[in-house]
């Protein structure tokens, strides 16, 4: 009987480019790329460490390649649009079905799906400009954009023609443009994971922001950042240390921004390329990598939001339910081997300011009748619970406006634009 690992390691359909070299799409308003880094954590070893059980479990029925098979002429492409059609017919359906098959083993609710990007079109005046709309989206029921019923794109994807752009062709004048474009998509939905796919390669991407205030940012040279983490590794010689000060620093660095939302820059973008024709066992393939990054981007019980610092992918935090894996959302009674341990946040609610978090970061709100304050839980489980007065305001990253949490006469709590 087959398993998902075998299915996702099968060869991709051969395609025939009819496109000559040429410039790629660009726009002056896309976010600047401030350096790049190898995303060395995105590996086959981590894929199997995180999801080996789901991938290797035999399934009762095979997930065959989509039918009817593409003809030779149908596998020719003359531009990005025709390449999108090929991938939509011959590649993405398999990945989506494998996502659904694995989802129910890990999470409740409807699974994540890969759909055309227009299904999760962003909110805003330029929503109909294709240069500001991802080609593909990862969506789930209930995961909507802040202040809207539109789906949130959990993992934006873009299609490029390989004869025009490859991640390794760094000497081209327009080499950074697809990275600028995908960073902009990540900012639109406040998500960290994304990808670019061509007939040559899949480039998986993790974005990160660096916050710089006005005045400080002016005239500041671009720089490439080393990834910072505040973790400790489980070993026989590890001493338990107090990480409260480090967590506080992490919280401050991840939430400092200006009232008007300006002054934010992207830190060095992390990426890894997987060859289009890679297939077979014990290696990352395009379909496996797409499946992997989409699972990371949509995991329940943890956060994949855009931020300034991230814990290593293989990290756990103790909760009252067990050890929570911060990348997969899986809860276990025993610690995985070689895991980084992240200290749990304080149990008591912390006083918050207008800048403690963004409106999009809120998971749930309760009203405490005894103290007359709002109790706020964030999506990120490593962050503490907060308490806020009725005279609050929080900045929306995606809407670029101030909002207030308001309790009406019926006791319902909701957002109001200020």
Beta strands, then each sheet from edge to edge (+ up, - down):
strand 1: 16-17
strand 2: 36-38
strand 3: 76-77
strand 4: 113-116
strand 5: 136-139
strand 6: 156-159
strand 7: 193-197
strand 8: 201-206
strand 9: 209-211
strand 10: 232-233
strand 11: 264-266
strand 12: 269-275
strand 13: 315-319
strand 14: 322-325
strand 15: 331-332
strand 16: 340-342
strand 17: 350-351
strand 18: 362-368
strand 19: 373-378
strand 20: 386-388
strand 21: 394-396
strand 22: 401-407
strand 23: 413-417
sheet 1: 1+ 3+
sheet 2: 2+ 12+ 8- 7+ 6+
sheet 3: 4+ 5-
sheet 4: 9+ 11-
sheet 5: 10+ 16- 13- 14+ 15-
sheet 6: 17+ 20+ 19- 18+
sheet 7: 21+ 22- 23+
end
